[in-house]
Amino acid sequence: MKKIIVFILMAGMSFTYVPTTAFAAKTATTNTSSDASAANALILRLSAINGMDITELSGKEKKGLRKEVRSIKQQLSDIGGGVYISAGVLILILILLIILL
């Protein structure tokens, strides 16, 4: 009798977590499309800046372009994100793989 109650509770709990993961997947796909279009616009601006003839610009204009390029690169790195693994975690993962395999 206790086992049946435990199984029913576990099944009920598993159904409550499914909709939240489905909702997270939908929001992640919409954010990536808007991020991709923003990243493309930033990359186009960088290529336009690289194509400019900088020798004709004054010092203040060059400084403004340098600041703009730095901010664009920072925005692109923020959009790209990434997963960083520390050395300790990497060693731990390798040890676990060696032990399990």
C-alpha positions as CSV (number, residue, x, y, z in Angstrom):
1,M,0.0,0.0,0.0
2,K,2.8,2.4,0.9
3,K,4.6,1.6,-2.4
4,I,1.5,2.5,-4.4
5,I,1.1,5.9,-2.6
6,V,4.8,6.6,-3.2
7,F,4.5,5.8,-6.9
8,I,1.4,7.9,-7.3
9,L,3.1,10.9,-5.6
10,M,6.2,10.5,-7.8
11,A,4.0,10.4,-10.9
12,G,2.1,13.4,-9.8
13,M,5.3,15.3,-9.1
14,S,6.8,14.4,-12.5
15,F,3.7,15.8,-14.3
16,T,4.1,19.2,-12.5
17,Y,7.6,19.7,-13.8
18,V,6.9,19.0,-17.5
19,P,5.1,22.2,-18.3
20,T,7.8,24.4,-16.8
21,T,10.5,22.9,-18.9
22,A,8.3,23.2,-22.0
23,F,7.7,26.9,-21.3
24,A,11.4,27.5,-20.8
25,A,12.2,25.9,-24.2
26,K,9.7,28.2,-25.9
27,T,11.1,31.4,-24.4
28,A,14.6,30.3,-25.2
29,T,13.9,29.9,-28.9
30,T,12.3,33.4,-29.1
31,N,15.2,35.0,-27.4
32,T,17.7,33.4,-29.7
33,S,16.1,34.7,-32.8
34,S,16.0,38.3,-31.5
35,D,19.6,38.0,-30.3
36,A,20.7,36.7,-33.7
37,S,19.1,39.6,-35.5
38,A,20.7,42.1,-33.1
39,A,24.1,40.3,-33.5
40,N,23.8,40.5,-37.3
41,A,23.2,44.2,-37.1
42,L,26.2,44.7,-34.8
43,I,28.4,42.7,-37.1
44,L,27.2,44.7,-40.1
45,R,28.1,47.9,-38.2
46,L,31.6,46.5,-37.4
47,S,32.2,45.7,-41.0
48,A,31.1,49.2,-42.0
49,I,33.5,50.7,-39.6
50,N,36.3,48.4,-40.8
51,G,35.6,49.5,-44.4
52,M,35.9,53.2,-43.6
53,D,38.9,55.3,-44.6
54,I,40.2,56.3,-41.1
55,T,43.1,58.5,-42.4
56,E,40.6,61.2,-43.3
57,L,39.1,61.4,-39.8
58,S,40.1,63.7,-37.0
59,G,41.4,62.5,-33.6
60,K,38.1,62.9,-31.9
61,E,36.3,60.9,-34.6
62,K,38.8,58.1,-34.4
63,K,38.5,58.0,-30.6
64,G,34.7,57.8,-31.0
65,L,35.0,55.0,-33.5
66,R,37.3,53.1,-31.1
67,K,34.8,53.4,-28.3
68,E,32.0,52.3,-30.6
69,V,34.0,49.2,-31.7
70,R,34.7,48.3,-28.1
71,S,31.1,48.7,-27.0
72,I,29.9,46.6,-30.0
73,K,32.4,43.8,-29.2
74,Q,31.2,43.9,-25.6
75,Q,27.6,43.6,-26.7
76,L,28.5,40.7,-29.0
77,S,30.2,38.9,-26.2
78,D,27.2,39.4,-23.9
79,I,24.9,38.1,-26.6
80,G,27.1,35.1,-27.3
81,G,27.4,34.1,-23.6
82,G,29.1,30.8,-23.3
83,V,29.7,28.1,-20.8
84,Y,32.9,28.4,-18.8
85,I,34.3,25.4,-16.9
86,S,36.8,26.0,-14.2
87,A,39.9,23.8,-13.9
88,G,38.6,22.1,-10.8
89,V,35.3,21.1,-12.3
90,L,37.1,19.8,-15.4
91,I,39.4,17.6,-13.3
92,L,36.4,16.4,-11.3
93,I,34.6,15.5,-14.5
94,L,37.6,13.6,-15.8
95,I,38.0,11.7,-12.6
96,L,34.4,10.7,-12.6
97,L,34.6,9.6,-16.2
98,I,37.7,7.5,-15.4
99,I,36.0,5.9,-12.4
100,L,32.7,5.2,-14.2
101,L,34.2,3.9,-17.4
